[in-house]
Amino acid sequence: MKIEALAIATQPRNSWKSFDLGCRMAMQWWAPLYGFMLCSTLPIFIVCTLLSPEYGVYFLWLLKPWFERGLLYIHSRQVFGQQVSVVDALKAWPSQIKVYWLASITWQRLSPSRGFDLPVAQLEGLKGDKRKARLRLLHQTTDDNSYWWLLICLHWELFITFGLLVLVNMLMPLGFEWNIADAFSAESNFMLIAYNVCWYVGLVMVAPLFVGGSFAAYLNRRILLEGWNIELGLKKIRNRWSAKQTSLLVVLVAGLMGYAADAPVAYAQTSELEQATEELVTDSEEPKLSEDALIKHTAIKDDLQEILAAPPFHNKEMVRDWRWTGWKWESSESEEPPDLSGWMGVFAIIAKFAEVILWVLFISILAWLLWLSRHQLAKLLNIKVSRKKEAVDLPAFSRHAKQQGLPSDIPGELNVLLEQQAYRQALSLLLVSSLTYLYQKHDLALTESMTELECLAEIKSKVQGENLSFMTGLIHLWIDLAWAHVWPSAEKMHELCNRWQQLFLTSGSDTTS
């Protein structure tokens, strides 16, 4: 790779400037980029839309990383000065897809940094652990905004898609009755195809910008890590120095040739010059400063030192702060610092145990929260959860018989109560046994604070048929007795007991539990 052939400046940038540079690269080389996108995606889009207007577009969306390989091929050649045509990109496209062809459309498809990570596999040819180590190095920065770049490009696609649909709706003639919201709710094939076309336009327009911005961010990280700008600067200095050396060599050769021609004359002139210099040195005396000049010189020097020692030329400020300066061991030069490798091993083991404990604690808390919200999750997922058949929490109006417990022979107990004309106890026993049976069969949400009508409303929401009509009559009869003191007739009580036996005993349910 010849970095001196780069078509962009190698100065370090932040991530947002890199994305802007990528967009300008895409606009500069728009002809091969958009030509490749149309030639590679348009046939697949037409076939998918004709086969399934509703789901065909998802297949094209799934294959989008393959088309980004061709765009990256064009960007990577154009940025180094190599002109790439649409035909060249289409010919090289199959070879670019071979690396991670399945992973790019499956588990790597939803990676938010796939545009930034793509050059590592496609251009550097790294796989496995080498690729992972390379990606960790490239992502070790506080200026990694590749996730946000993907989100921005996604919003661009949506803006273009819905913007085109709204534009069509706005340009409709006044006499033509058509509304985009009603068309979407109708779910017609025409509306699906129109939406697919608008989305395809957004895909084609944004894909070169997304790949260009991601590739520019990748190049910027390599410039920062590998010092491409420094290397180019040194190469320029070397080239300039090589040119100067060549010029000096030419001048030196010419001088030597002239010296060889005029050597006797030059030797005579040099001898005369040396003789004159020796006479001058011999006759001259070392110059000495006078006493007044020396005093004046010393005074000026002192004044300068005073001026430099005063503000604003000399300001001293003492600042105290705490900072870590590393371990300092008090030892002689012959002694070495103590070896802490053993302690570091102990700390590493403790850290591993702490990590396991934290994971166990996290999983336990998560499982506990899921268990507490199991009924809400079941309602959300429309899953019926079987509750443990515990003792029913009966409403307060029927708890008199519940406190005493249900007898083992309920029909016999009912007969005894009817003979004694203890209609209140009989109705209470019928209520408790019926509610217990319905709770076990229909999972009624009963609470102790329920009134008679609230209990009846809960029964109506889950019970149908003869059981509902029986419970309706039983609860209304209980209300008349408990609140209006209207005693039922003996025939009515015998009828209720017989219906209770037909509904609850003949079904084989265990009402005594």
FISE-539617 format. One record per residue: residue in one letter; x, y, z of N, C-alpha, C, CB in turn. Coordinates in steps of 0.1 Angstrom, whole numbers, plus 2048, in hexadecimal, padded with zeros to 3 digits. Each point is the difference from the previous one (the first is absolute). Glycine has a CB too. Layout:
BEGIN
AXYZXYZXYZXYZ...
This chain:
BEGIN
M8087F48007F880C80080980C8007ED7F480CK8128157EA80780C7FF7F880C80580C7F67ECI7F880E8217F880A80680280E7FA8017F3815E80B80E7E380280D7FA7F78027F48187FF807A7E17F67F47F68027F57F280380580E7F07F3L7F181381A7F28038067FB80C7F98067F5816A7ED80B7E77F980B7FA7FA80A80A7FB7F27EDI80780A8207FB80980B80C8048097E97F4800A81581780880A8048098017F780C7FC8187F9T8107E580B8027F780B80080680E80E7F27F0Q7ED81A8117FF80680D7F77F98098068167F6P7FC7E88177F77FA80A7F38088018147F680CR7E18037F57F38068017F87F980B8008067E8N7F580081D7F77F98097F77F87F7802812812S7F57E67F57F87F77F87F58077F88037EF812W7F881C7F27F68077F98068077F37F3804815K8198017EC8078057F48037F57F680A81280ES7F87E27F88037F47F77F37FC7F88127F8810F7E38097F77F37FC7FA7FD80B7F57F77F5815D80C8177EE7FE80B7F68097FE7F47F9810812L8137EC7F080A7FD7F67FB7F47F781380980EG7E77ED7F97FB7F47F87F48047F78077F1813C7F18187F27F58057F88058087F47F1801814R8198077EE8068077F48077F77F780381480FM8037E17F68067F67F77F57FA7F78127FB811A7E28017F57F67FA7F97FA80A7F57FA7F2815M80581B7EF7FB8097F680A8027F57F380B812Q81A7F47F180B8027F68007F57F680D80D810W7F17E67F58007F57F77F27F97FF8187FC807W7DE80D7F77F27FB8007FD7F77F47FA81580CA80D7ED7E87FC7F97F48037F18028058147F2P8077E78128017F18027F87FB80C8178027F5L7E88068157F97FB80C7F17FE7FD81180C80FY7E87FE7EC7F27FE7FE7FD7F77F47FC81780AG80E7E97EC7FE7F77F58017F180580A8117F1F7FF7ED8188017F28057F47FC808819802801M7E28078077F47FD8087F47FD7F880980F812L7F57F97E37F47FE7F88027F27F87FD8197FEC80F7E57FD8027F37F87FF7F480980E80D7F0S7F67F481C8007F48087F37FE808819803802T7E08078027F47FF8087F38007F880D80B812L7F37FC7E37F38027F97FA7F37FB8088177FAP8007E08007F97F37FC7FB7F880B80F8007EDI7F980081E7FB7F880C7F38078068187F8805F7E88157FB7F48078067F47FD7F780F81280AI7F27EE7E97F57FE7F87FB7F18018088117F0V8017E68117FB7F28027FA7FE80D8137F87F1C7F380D81A7FA7FF80D7F28068018177FF80AT7E880D7F07F38078017F57F87F880C816802L7F87E57F37F67F87F87FC7F380780980A7EBL8007F081B7FD7F38077F880280D8157F67F7S7EF8148117F880380C80180F8038057E8809P7F18207F480180E80380180380F7F38047ECE8087F281D80080380E80D7FC8077E87FC7FFY81E7F87FD80C7FB80680D8007F87F07F280DG80E8117E680C8007F780A80A8047F27F87EEV80A81481780980B8038097FC80C7EF8107F8Y80C7E78118087FB80B80C7F87FC7EC80080EF8127F97E780B7F87FA80B8097FB7F07ED7FAL80C81E7FF80A80A7FB80780780C7F28037EBW80780081F80680680C80A7F78067EB80D804L8127E67FC8097F680680D7FF7F87ED7F3809L81380F7EA80C7FF7F880780D7FE7F57EE7F4K80781C81480680D7FE80F8008037EA80A807P81B7EF80380F8008028087FB7F47FB7FC818W7FF7FB7E08077FC7F480280C7F67F77E8803F7FF8207FC80280B7F780A80B8057E87FC7F9E81980481580980980680F7FC7FD7EF805812R8137EE7EB80D7FB7FD8058077F37FC7EA80BG7FB8177EB8048067F380380F8027F27EF7F4L80681881480280E80280D8028077E8804802L81C7F480880D80180680B7FD7F77F67F9815Y8087FE7E180B7FE7F680280C7F87F97E87FFI7FD81F7FD80180D7F880780A8097EC7FB7F2H81080781A80680B80980E7FD8027EA80380BS81A7F07F880E7FD8038098027F57F77F0810R80480E7E38098037F480180E7FD7FA7E97F8Q7FA81E80880080E7FC80880980A7E97FC7F6V81780081780780980980F7FF7FE7ED7FC810F8187FA7E980E7FF7FD8048037F28027EF812G7F48187E78038057F37FD7F67F581180E80AQ7EA7E67F97FD7F67F57F28027FC8107F080AQ7EE8137E97F38027FA7F97F37FE8088157F5V7EB7EA8117F87F37FF7F38047F980B7F6815S7F28027E17F38017F97F67F780680C8077EBV7E87FB8107F57F78058027F17FC7F08147FEV8157EA7F58037F37FB80B7F98097F98077E9D81180181A80B7FA8097FB7FC80E81180F7F3A7E67FA8127FB7FD80D7F77F3800801819806L7F77E67EF7F77F47FF8087F37FE7EE80F7F7K81E7F28028087F47FE8077FC80D8048077E8A8008038208077FD80C7F77FD80C81280E7F8W7E17F58067F67FE80B7FF7F28067F38127F5P80C7E38028007F380680C7FC8097F37F97ECS81980C81080C7FD8087FF80780D80D7FC7EBQ7ED8108167FF80780C7F67FB80A8068147F3I7F17E48097F57FA8088057F48077EF8097F2K81C7F08098047F380580380080F8097FB7E9V7FD81081C80480180E7F48038098178087F9Y7E67EF8107F58018097F38027F880F809812W7EE7EF7E47F48037F87F47FC80780D7FC7ECL7F37F981C7F57FC8087FE80880D8027E97F7A80981A8107FF80780C7FB80F7FE8137F2809S7F08147EC7FD80D7FD7F18027FF8158047F5I7E37F28077F28017FF7F87F880B8038037E7T8047F88237FA7F980B80380680D8017EB7F3W80981081580280680D80780D8008017E9808Q80681B7ED80680D7FF7F780A7FA8177F57FFR7DD8077FC7F88097F97FB80C8087F97ED7F2L80481081B7FB80B80980B8078087EB7F3801S82280B7FC80B8068077FF80F7FD80E7EB7FFP7F281E80B7FF80E7FD80D8067FB7EF802812S81C7F77EF80D8047FB8057F97F4806807817R7F07F27E18057F87F58068087F57ED7F0806G80F81C7F88078087F580E8038047EA80A7FAF8197F981380D8038048097F38017F781480DD8037E17F68077F38018037FA7F27F67FD817L8028067DF8017F97F380E8017FA7E88057FDP81F80780380D8007FA80B7F68067FB8187FAV8037E58138097F78068007F27FA7FD80D815A7F77EE7E77FF7F37FA8028017F17F07F9812Q80B8117E78008007F280E8067FB7E7803800L81E80780680C8067FA80D7FA8077F38157FCE80C7E981180C7FB8078007F180080081380EG7F57E67EF8007F27FF8027F880C8088037EAL7F48038228027FA80D7F37F780380F813808K7F47E27FF7F57F78048037FB80F7FC7F97E8G7F980381E8027F980D80580A80B8047EA7F4D80681181480580780B80780D7FC8027EA80DK8058157E780780C7FB7F780B7FD8127F17F7R7E280B8037F680B7FD7FA80680D7FB7F47EBK80380381F7FA80580D80A80A8077F37EB802A81A8117FD80A80880780280D7F880C7EC808R7F38147EB80180C7F87F480A80380C7F37EEL7E88078137F480880380180680E7F27F17F1R81380781980180680D80A80C8007FB7E980AL8108167EE80980B7FF7FA80C7FA8137F07FFL7E580E7F67FA80B7F97F58078088057F57EAH7F480381E7F580680880580680E7F07EF7F5Q81D81080E80480580D80280F7FF80C7EA805T7EA81D7FB80080F7FF7F380580680F8007EBT7F280C81A7F48078057F88077F580C803816D7F97FD7DE7FA8077F47FA7F67F6810813803D7EB7E18027FA7F67F87F18037FF8127EF806N7EA8177EF7F28037FE7FA7F97F480581680AS8017DE7F37FA7F87F57F27FC8028177F87FCY7E58068117F27FC8037F780B7FC8087F1813W7FC81B7F17F780C7FD8008027F180680B816W8057F27E27FF8027F27F67F77F9819807801L7E77EC8047F67F77FB7F28058038107ED803L7ED8188097F38058037FC80D7F88047F7817I8068117E67FD80C7F87FC7FC7F281080D80DC7F87E97ED7FD7FC7F27F27F88008197FE7FBL7E47FB80F7F37FA8017F580A80080A7ED80DH7F781E7FA7F680B8008008077F2803803819W8087FE7E18008057F27F77F87F781780A803E7EB7E97FE7F87F77F77F18028038137EF800L7E981280D7F28018047FB80E7FB8037F1814F8058197ED7FC80E7FC7FD8007F180D80A812I7FC7F07E67FE7FF7F27F47F87FC8198027FDT7E57F280A7F57F87FD7F380780280E7EC806F7F08188067F38078037FF80E7FA7FF7F3816G80C8137E87FF80D7F97FB7FF7F281380780EL7F17EE7EB7FB7FE7F27F17FC8008177F87F9L7E58008117F27FD8017F780D8038067E9808V7FF81F8017F980C80380080A7F48067FD818L8058037E08018097F57F67FB7F5818804805V7E67EF7F97F67FB7F67F280480580F7ED7FAN7EF8128137F38048057FD80E7FF8027EE810M80881B7F17FE80E7FF7FE8047F180E804814L7F87F57E37FF8047F27F37FA7F98198017FFM7DF7F88097F47FA7FA7F680C7FC8037EB80EP7F68147E77F780B7FC7F480180A8067FC7E8L7F48108187F680280A7F37F77FE808817802G7F67E67F17F47F77FE8027F28027FA8107F0F8137EC8138037F18028007FD80F80D8007EAE7E97F881A7FF7FD80E8097F48047E8808800W8247FB8068097F680480780580D8037F77E8N7FD80082280780380C80A7F68047EC80C808I8207F87FB80B7F68037FD7F780C8108107F5A7EA7F68157FD7F880C7F57F57FD80681480FD7F07F07EA7F57F67FC8067F57F77EF812802A81A7F27F58067F67F78097F68088008117EEF8077F481C8087F78087F77F6808812811802S7E37F48047F77F88077F97F57F87FD813810A8017F17E37FA7F67F78087F47FC7F38137F7E81B7EF80B80A7F57FD7FE7FB7F28007FA818S80080F7DE7FF7FB7F280E7FE7FB7EA80D7FDN8177EB7F880D7FD7FA80680C7FA7F87E97FCF7FF8207FF80580C7F980780980B7EE7FF7EFM80D80281D80680880A80D7F98057EA809807L8167EA7FA80C7F980480B8027F67F37EF80CI80A8117E780A8027F680580E8007F57EE7F2A80281C81080480E80180A80280B7EA8077F6Y8127F381680980180B80E7FA7FE7EC80080FN8147F47EA80C7F97FD8098097F77F57EA803V80581C7F38078087F680780C8087F07F97EDC80880E81B80580B80880C7FC8097E980B7FFW8157E980780B7FB80980C7FD7F87EF7F7810Y80F8037E480B7FD7F880880C7FB7F47EC7F8V80581F80680780C7FC80880580C7ED8067F0G80E7FA81C80780480C80C7F78027EC80880AL8137EB7F480B7F680180B8047F67F17EE808V80C8147EC80A8037F680780D8037F37F37EFM80681781580680D80380980080C7EC80A7F5V8107EF81580880180D80B7F68017EB80880BA8157ED7EE80A7F580280E8057FD7EE7EF7FAP8148187FA80E8057FE80580A80A7FC7FD7E8L7FB80B81E80380A80B8047F880C7F18117F7F8087E580D8037F880C80D7F97FF7E87FC803V81B7FD7F180C7F97FE80C80A8007F47EE7F3G80A81E80680A8097FF80480680E7F88067E9G7FE7FE81F80380580D8077F68097EC80E7FES80F7E58028077F680880E7FD7FB7E97F5804F81980B7EF80E7FE7FB80980B8047F77F27EDA80481B81280880B80480480080F7F580D7EEA8017EE81A8037FF80F80B7F58027E8807805Y8177EE7F380A7F680180E8057FC7EE7EF7FBL8138197FA80C8067FC80680980A7F97FE7E8N7FE80A81E80480980B8067F980C7EE8107F8R80C7E580B8067F880C80E7FB7FC7E97FA808R8198027EC80D7FB7FC80A80B7FF7F57EE7F3I80781E80980980C80080480380E7F58097EBL8027F681E80480380E8097F68067EA80C803L8137E77FA8077F580680E7FE7FA7EA7F5806E81780C7ED80C7FD7F880880C7FC7F57EC7F8G80582080B80880D7FD8038027F180A7FE817W7EB8007E18028027F280580E7FC7EF7EF7FCN80B81B80C80480E7FD80F8028037E9808805I81C7F280680E8028038097F97F67FA801818E8027F37E48077F97F58018087F37F97EA80BL7FC81B7F18008087F480980D8017E97F77FBG81680F81180980C80280F7FC8007EE80A80EL8167EB7F780D7FB8008057FD7F17FE7F7818K7F88037E18047FD7F280280D7F87F37EA802K80582080080280D7F980D8068047E7803800I81D7FC80D80D80680480B7F87F97F6807816R8097EC7E980A7F87FA8018037F17FC7EE811N7F98147E88008037F280780E7FE7EB7F27FCR81181880C80680D7FF80F7FF8037EB80B806W8197EE80480F7FF8038077F87F57FB800818S7FF7F67E28067F97F480280A7F57F57EA807A80181F7F680280A7F580B8098037E87FE7FBK81980781280B80980480E7F97FF7F080C80FQ8107E77F580D7F97FE8047FF7F27FB7F3815T7FC80A7E28038007F280680D7FB7EE7EE7FDS80B81D80780580D7FC80E8038057E88087FFL81A7F580E80E80280680A7F87F97F5805815L8077EE7E780A7F87F98048057F37F67ED80CV8008197EC8038067F380980C8027EA7F97F7V81381081380980B80380E7FC8047EB80D807L8167E980180D7FB8058087FB7F47F67FA816V8047FE7E18077FB7F580580B7F77F37EB801A80481F7FD80480C7F780C8078077E98027F7G81680081680B80780780D7F97FF7EF80980FL8117E97F280C7F97FF8068007F37F77F1811M8018107E48058017F380680D7FE7EE7F17F8G80D81A80D80680D7FF80C8028087EA8097FCY8177F081080C80080880B7F97FA7F2801814A80B7F47E580B7F97F98068097F57F57EA805A80381E7F48068097F680880B8057EC7FA7F2D81080C81980780C8068087FD80C7ED80E7F7A8187E680B8077FC80C80C8098037F77E97FDP8138197F980C8088037FD80E80580C7F37EFV7EA81480A7FC80E8047FA80080E7FC8067E7A7FC7F081B7F980080E80A7FD80B7EB7F87F5Y81F80080880A7FD80A80880D8038027E87F8A8028207FE80880C8037F780A80780D7FC7EBQ7E68058127F880A8077FE7FC80E7F48057EBT80B7EE8187FE7FB80D80C8038097F17EE7F7S81B81080380C80280880180F80480C7ED7F4E7F181C80380180E8037F680480B8078057E8L7EC7F48177F680380A8047FC80E7EF7FE7EEE8177F68138057FB80D80B8088067FA7E97F8Q80F81C7FF80B8098057FB80D80680F7F67EFA7E78108097FA80C8057F87FE80D7FF8087E8T7FB7ED8197F87FE80D80A7FE80C7EE7F57F2E81D80480C80A7FF80B80580D8048067E97F8E7FD8207FF80580D8047F680880780F8007ECL7E57FF8107F58088077FE7FB80E7F58047EAV80B7EF8187FF7FA80D80B8048097F37ED7F7T81981480480C80380880080E80480D7EF7F4D7EF81A80380080F8037F580480980B8047EAS7EA7F58157F48048088007FC80E7F37FF7ECE80780981E7FF7FD80E7F27FD80381480E805E7EA7EA8067F27FD8047F980C8058087E9806P7EC81A7F57F980C8047FC7FF80F7F88047E8K80980681F7FC80180E7F680B8038167F6806L7E08078037F680A80380580980A7EE7F07FBS80E81D80580480A80A7F87FD80D8068117EDE7FF7F681D7F97FE80D7F280580181780180AD7E780B7EF7F28068007F77F77F880A817802A7FB7E47F37F77F77F77FD7F380880A8097EBL7FF7F281D7FE7F48077F580280B8177F87FCI7EA81480B7F680380A7F28027FA81280B80EK7EE7FB7E77F38027F97FA7F37FB8088177F9H8007E08037FC7F37FB7FA7F880C8118007EDT7F680081E7FB7F980C7F38058058177FC806A7E78127FA7F48068047F47FC7F780D81380AI7F57ED7E97F67FC7F77FC7F18028088117EFK8017E78147FE7F18027F77FF80D8167F97F5D7EE80E8167F87FF80C7F28057FE81580480DD7E98077EB7F28057FE7F87F67F8809817800L7FD7E27F77F97F67F87FB7F480980D8077ECQ7FC7F581D7FC7F58097F58048098187F87FFE7E88158067F58048097F38017F881080D80DI7F07F77E67F48017F87FB7F27FE8088157F5L8007E28077FC7F27FD7FB7F980D8107FF7EDA7F580581F7FC7F980C7F28068058187FC806A7E380F7F57F48068047F57FC7F780C81480AP7E77ED7FA7F47FD7F780080A7F57F37F6813P8088077E17F97F37FD80A7F67FA7EB80D7FCF8227F680580A7F77F98027F480A80B8137F3H7F47EF8198037F58097F57FE80B8198047FCN7DE7F38027F57FD80A8027F28057F08107F4K8107EF8198017F38077F37FD807819802802E7E17F37FC7F47FC8068017F28057F38107F1M80A7ED81B8017F38067F27FA80281680780CV7E87EE7EE7F47F98008027F28067F780D7ECR8017F081E8017F28067F37F87FD80E80A813D7F57EA7E97F57F77FC8047F28037F78107EFW7FF7E78128047F28027FF7F97F27F6800818R8147F87E68007F87F48097F38027FD8157F2W8007E18078077F380180D8017F87EA7F3803T82180A80480D8007FA8077F27FF803817808G7F57DF7FB8057F27FF8067FC80E8058047E7W7FE7EF8198067FA80C80F8058017F17EC7FFK81281880D80E8058038057F780C7FC8187F7W80E7E18068067F780A80D8068067F67EB7F4E80A81581980C80580780A7F58017F381180CS8177EF7EB80A7F580180D8067FA7EE7ED7FES81C80C80480D8047FA8007FC7F280B7FD816E8008087E38017FE7F28027F17FD8098177FDS7FD7E280C8027F27FD7F47F7801817803808E7DF8028017F47F88027F68037F5804800819E7F47F67E47F58017F67F380280780D7F27EFP7E981480A7F38018067FA7F28027FC8167F4P7FB7E98177FB7F38037F77FA7F4800806819D8007ED7E67F97FA7F57F17FE8058157F47F7L7E28128027F27FF8047F87F77F6801817809S8067E17F07F97F77F67F77F68078138037F0G7F17F881C7F87F78087F38068058157F4807W7EC8187FE7F48088047F78037F580D809813M7F97FA7E17F78037F57F97F37FC8108127F8G7F67E28097F97F47FD7F47FE80A8157F67F7V7ED80D8167F67FF80A7F48097FC8117F9812F7F38147EB7F680A7FC7F87FB7F480E81280AA7F97E87EC7F97FB7F47F67F58048148067F2I7F07F18177F67F58047F48068078137F0802I7F081A8077F58078077F68077F680F803814A7F78037E27F88077F67F87F67F88118127FEK7F47E27FF7F87F67F97F57FC8088147F87F4F7EE8058197F57FC8097F680B8018107F180DA7F481B7F57F780B8017F88027F380F80C80FE7F77F17E67F88017F37F67F58008148097F4V7EF7EB8107F67F58007F580380A8127F07FAI7F18158127F68048097F780B7FB80F7F9813L7F68117E67F880A7FB7F77FB7F5812811805W7F37E67F27F77FA7F67F57F88068138007F0V7F07F881A7F67F88077F68098068107EE805L7F481D8027F78098067F78077F6811804812F7F58007E27F88067F67F67F77FA81480E7FBI7F07E58027F67F67FB7F57FD80A8137F67F2S7F180A81B7F67FD80A7F680B8018117F280DI7F481A7F37F680C8017F78007F381180D80EL7F57F07E77F88007F37F67F58018138097F3A7F07EB8117F77F58017F580480B8127EF7F9W7F28178127F680480A7F680A7FA8117FC812L7F480E7E77F780A7FA7F77FA7F5811811804L7F47E57F57F77F97F67F67F88078138007F0W7F07FA81B7F77F88077F58098068127EF805L7F181C8007F68098067F78057F5810807812S7F57FB7E27F78067F67FC7F57F680C816802R7F37DE8027FC7F57F87F28017FA8107F180DH7E78147FC7F28017FB7FE80B7F67F97F7816Q80F8147ED7FF80B7F68067FC7F3801811812L80A7E87EE8067FB7F47F77F67F981780380AA7E27F57FD7F77F67FA7F58077F98067EF812K7F581C7F47F58087F98068077F47F4803816L8188027EB8068067F48027F77F580B81080FL7FA7E47F48037F67F67F47F77FD817800807N7DD8027FF7F47F87FE8037F28037F88107EFI80E7ED81D8037F28047F87FE80D8178007F5K7E37F580C7F87FD80C8097F980A7EB7FE7F2V81680881A8097FA80A7F77FA80B8118117FCS7F17E28067F87F980A80580380E7FC7ED7F0R7FB81981880480380E7FF7F48097F88187FCK80F7E980F7FF7F58097F2801807819800804K7E17F57FD7F280080680180080F7F77F37ECE80981981980180380E7F18028058188097FFA7E77F980E7F38038067FC80D7FB8057F3814V7EE80E7E77FB80C7FA7FE80A80B7F57F37EED80E81A80E7FE80B8097F28057FD819806800L7DE7F58087F28037FE7FC80E8057FB7E8803P7FB81E7F67FC80D8057FA7FF80E7FB8077E9A80580581E7FC80180E7F27FB802811812803F7E67F17F37F27FD8037FD7F18017FA8157F4S80F7E28087FE7F180080A7F98097F68027E9R81180581F80B7FA8077FB7F980D80F8117F7H7E57F080D7FB7FA80C8027F17FF7EF812804A80C7E87F18017F17FF80F7FC7FD7E87FF7F8K82080A80280D7FD7FD8097FF80C7FD80C7EAQ8007FC82080780080D7FF7F28077FD819802Q7F77E17FC7FE7F38068057F57F87EC80980BG8177F97E88057F67F77F57F97F98147FD80FL7EE7FE7E57F67F97F97FF7F280580480D7ECP7F07EE8167FE7F28058037F67F57EE808810S8157EC7F58047F57F67F47FC7F88127F880FD7E28097F77F47FC7F97F780C7FF8017E8808I8018207ED7F880C7FE7F27FD7FE81480B7F7P7E77EC8007F27FE7FE7F97FC80D8057F97E9G8027FE81F7FA7FD80D7FE80B80980A7EA7FEE80081F80380080C8087F48097FC8197FE804L7E68037EE7F58097FB7F27FA80480F8077EDN7F07EC8137F37FA8047FD80380F8037EE7EEV80781181A7FE80380E7FC80E8028117EE806L7F681C7F37FD80E8027F28037FB8188057FEL7E37F47F77F38037FB7F57FB80A8097FE7E9E7FA7F681D7F67FB80A7FF80980C8057E97F9Q80781D80B7FF80A80B7FC80E7FC8127F280BQ7EB8107E87FC80D7FB80B80A8027E87FA803A8248027FD80C80A8028048047F28087F5816Y7EF8147E48028037F280D8097FE7E77FE7FDR81C80A80D80C8097FF80D7F77FF7F481380DQ80D7E47FC80C7F78008007F77F3800800819A7F47FD7E28007F87F48048087F37EE7F280AL80D81A7F68058097F580F8038007E980A800S81C7F880D80E8028018087F47FC7FB810813L8017E47F08077F47FC7FF7FF7F17FB7F5816L7FA80E7E47FF7FF7F180980A7FA7E87F9802L81981380380980A7FA80F7FC8017EF811807V8157EA80580E7FD8028047F47F77FF808818S7F97EE7E78037F47F88008047F17F77F1812S7FF8177EA7FF8037F280C8097FC7E77FF801L81C80B80780B8097FD80E7F88007F381380AT80E7E47FF80C7F88008027F77F37FE7FF819Y7F77FC7E38007F87F48038087F37F07F080BL80981C7F48038097F580E8058007E7806800Y81E7FD80C80E80580080A7F67FB7F980E814Q8057E57F08097F67FB7FF7FD7F17FF7F6817K7F580C7E47FD7FD7F280380C7F77EF7EF807H80D81D7FD80180B7F780A80B8057E97FC7F9D81E80181280B8098047FA80E8038117F37F4L7E580E8147FA80D8038098098097E97F57FFA8178177FE80880A8087F880580B80E8067ECL7F17F381F7F780480B80980680B7F07ED7FBT80A81D80C80780680B7F680280C81080C7F0E7F57F581C7F880180B7F780C8018117F380CS7F48187ED7F980D8017F48017F581580A809M7E97EC7F07F68007F57F280080680F7F47F1T7E88148097F27FF8037F97F67F8800818806E7F37E67FD7F97F57F97FF8037F17F37FC814L80B8117E87FE8037F280E8007F97EC80E805E81F7F680280D7FF7FA8047F17FE80781580BC7F67E37FE8027F17FE7F87FB7F58057FD818L7EF8077E67F87FB7F58058057F27EC800810A81A80D7F08068057F480C7F87FC7F7817806E8117E580480C7F77FD7FC7F37FA80C80C812I7E97EE7F47FB7F37FB7FB8027F27FA7F9818K7FF8117E57FA8027F280B8027F67EC80A80AS8207FB7FA80B8027F68077F37FD803816809K7FB7DF7FF8077F37FD7F77F47FF81480A80BV7E07F77FA7F77F48017F58027F78067FC818Q7F67F97E17F58017F67F67F480380F80B7EFG7E57F680B7F77F58017F87FF80C80F7F47F2E7EE7FF8127F77FE80C80780480D7F57ED7F4N81881280C80780480D7FE80F8028117EE7FDL7EF81A7F97FE80E8017F28038058118047EES7E57F680C7F28038047FE7FB80F7F87FE7E8F80E7F781B7FF7FB80E80680A80A8007E87F8M80C81D8058078098097F980D8018167F57FBT7E48107FA7F880C8007F47FF8098088057E9G7F17F08167F47FE8098047FF80E7F47F67EEL8188028158047FE80E80580D8068077E97FAI80081F7FF80580D8067F580A8038167FC7F4H7E08058027F58098027F77FB80C8008057E8L7FF7EE81A7F87FA80B80880480D7F67ED7F2W81781280E80880380C7FF80F8038107ED7FBI7EF81C7FB7FF80E8027F280380780F8057ECD7E77F480F7F28038068007FB80E7F67FD7EAL8117F88198007FB80E8098098097FB7E97F8A81181A80380A8078097FC80E8028127F17F8W7E98167FE7FE80F8027F18038018148037F2A7E37F68087F28048017F87F78098018087E9H8067ED81D7FA7F78097F47F97FA80980E813V7F77EF7E07F57F97FA8047F27FF7FA8147F2W7FF7E38168047F28017FA7F97F4800801819P8087F67E17FC7F87F57F67F58048168047F4S7E27F78037F77F58048077F38007ED80D7F5A80D7E98118067F38018017FA7F27F77FD817E7FF8057E08017FA7F380C8067F87E77FD800K81B81080280C8077F980D7FB8057F28147FDM80F7E981080C7FB8068037F17FB7FD80F814H7F87E97EB8027F27FB8048017F17EF7F7811E80B8127E88048017F180E8047FF7E98067FAL81C80480E80E8047FF80A7F48037F9817806C8037E18058097F58048007F67F57FB804818N7FA7F97E28007F67F58088047F47E97F9808R8158147F48088057F580F8008037EC80F7F9W8177F481380F8008048057F27FE7FC813811Q7FD7E37F48057F27FE8017FC7F27F57FA816Q80280B7E18017FC7F280B8077F97E77FD800L81C80F80480B8087F980E7FC8057F08137FDF8117EC81080E7FF8068047F28047FD817808L7F97E07FC8037F38048017F67F47F5805816T8027FD7E08007F77F580C8027F77E77FF801S82080D80080C8037F780C7FA8057F68157FAG80A7E581280C7F880580A8098067FC7F07EFS80081C81580980A8068017FD80F7FC8117EED8107F28178027FE80E7FD80D8078127EE7FCT7E28148097FC80D80680480080F7ED8027F0T8177F381580480080E80E8048037F07EE803S8188157F280E80480280080E8048087EF7F0
